[in-house]
Amino acid sequence: MMDLNDTDAAPDRESRLHRALWRHWGTPAAIYGTVVYASVVAAASGGQTDRAAVVHLLVLSVVSIVVFWTAHVYSTALGYQPGEEALGARVRDALRHAIGESGGMLEAAIIPSIPLLLASLALLPPVLSVYLSLWFSVLMLALLGYSVFALRRRPVVICLAGALTSGLFGVIVIVLKSALQH
């Protein structure tokens, strides 16, 4: 079995590709970054249906995920225990590790932001953009759940179970939005 975190493993082309995907899309940060982003969109979308409300929602969602990412980088850096180097090297190594580990959280917000951006530009109806953003989050969560197991070469049924489990987090967000706002 391939250890996707092992940087000393044989650097064949397939392993490099799997590690690159793992670093960005297979991380826990990508999964909970998607859940946090979808939760902010769901909670803040309210009943307003004009373009200004979507612009406000997009800005709020992006700012929220950046703040959450910053807090995650900070807490991960605090918990990182590099070698016995000088203080400056330890801080640098801790930040490098934390930023590398947390990148998926920011990247996870890109795709669900697209419908909100399009609505901000008056290219999509605002209500549709909110639901597209939420369903894109569900799709991303399902793909993340599937890919984590696929990259580990698990059977397809396990990959599908991972997709279903991860995707359900997004569905729960949508159900809660519908229950609380309607």
N, C-alpha and C positions, 0 to 999 in steps of 0.2 A: 504494500500500500504506500502511496506517495504522501509524504508529509509536506503539505503546501507551505508550511512555515520554515522549513529547513532550507536555508540559503546555501548550504554546503553540498547539497545533493547534485547529482550529475546534471549539468546544464544543457540537456538536449532541448530541441526546439519545443516539443510538446510540454515539457516541464516548465520552461520559461513562460509559455503562454498561460498554463494553468496557474502559475504563481502570480502572474500579472493580473489575471482575472480575480484571483482570490484576494489580492491586496486591495482591490477596489470594490468589487461587487459581492464578494463572498464573506465579507467581514460582518461581525455583529453590529458594528457601527452603521453599516448600510441598511440593515434591517430595522434597527430602531430609529435611525434617521428618517426612514420612509414613514414609519408609524408616527413619529413626532410631527413630521411635516403634514401628513394627512390629518392628524388630530387638530392641528392649528387651523388648517383650511376648514375642517368640519365645524369647529367651534366658533370660528370668527366669521363664517360666511353669512350667517343670519338670514334675514328675509329680503335684504336690499338687492335690487336687481339692476342697478344702473352701473354705468362704466366706472364712475368714481369709486364705487364700493369695491369693484374688482381690483382696481389699482391699489386701493387701501389694503385689501386682502392679500394681494401679491407681495406688497412691501412688508406687511406684518409677518407673513409666512416666511419670507426670505430672512428678515431680520431675526425672527425667532430661531430658525435653524442655525444661523450663524452664531447667535448667542449660545445656543445649546452645544454646538460644535466647539466653541471656545472653552466652555466649561468642561467639556469632555476632554479636550486636549490638556487643559490645566490639571484635571484630576488624574488623568493617565500619566502625565509627566511626574506628578507628585508620587505616584505609586511605582514608577520605574526605578529599578535598582541597577544602574550601570556599574562598571568596575570601579576600582579605587583610584581613578585619575583625579586630577585637580578639579576643584569646584566648577570652573568654567567649562571644562570638558564634560563633566557629569550633567550639568544643566543643558548644554548643547545636545548631548546624546539623548537625554530624557525628552527634550522637545522634538528632536528629529524622530524618535521612536513614536511619540504621542501623535504627531502630525501625520506620520505615515500610517499609523493604525486607524486614525479617525477620518481619513480622506473620503471614505465611502459615504459618510454621513452627509457631507456637502454634495457629493455627486448624486446621491439619492434624491435630492430636491430638484434636479434639473428637469427630468421628464414630466413630473407632475406640475411643474411651473409653466410648461408650454401652453396648455389651454388658458391659464390665467393671463399669460402675456398676450395671447391672441385676443382674448376678450378685452384686455386693456387697450388694445389697438383697434377695437370695434370690429374685429374679424370673426368673433364668435359671440353668441348671446351669453350674457353673464351667468345665468343659472346653469346652462349647459356646460360652461367652462368649469364651474365648481364640481359638477358631477363627473366630468371627464377627468379632472385632476384627481379626484378620489378613486375613480376606477383605474386610472393609470397607476395609482399607488398600489391598488390590489394586484394588478398585473405584475408590477415590479416586484412586489413581495413574493408572489408565486414564482416568478422567474429566479429570484434570489434563493428561495427555498429549494427549488429544483436544482439550480446550478451548484449549490454547496455539496449536494449529494452526488451529482453527476461528475463533478471534478474529483471526487473521491472514488469514482468508478463503482458506485453502488448500483444495484439492480433498478430497473425503470420503476417498479412498483414503489420502492423506497424513495426515489426521486419525486414521484408523483405525490406521495404522502408528505414529503417535505414542502412541495409546492402548495398543497392543500392547507397544511398547517400554517405556513407563513401567510398565504393569501387570506386566511380567516381573520388575521389581525386587522387587515384593511376592511374586510366586510363588517367586522364588529364596529369599526369607526363609522362606517356609513349607516349602519343600523342605529347606532346611538345618535348620530346627527338627525336622522329621520324621526326618531322617537322624541327627541328633545325639542326639535324645531317645528314640528307639525302637529 
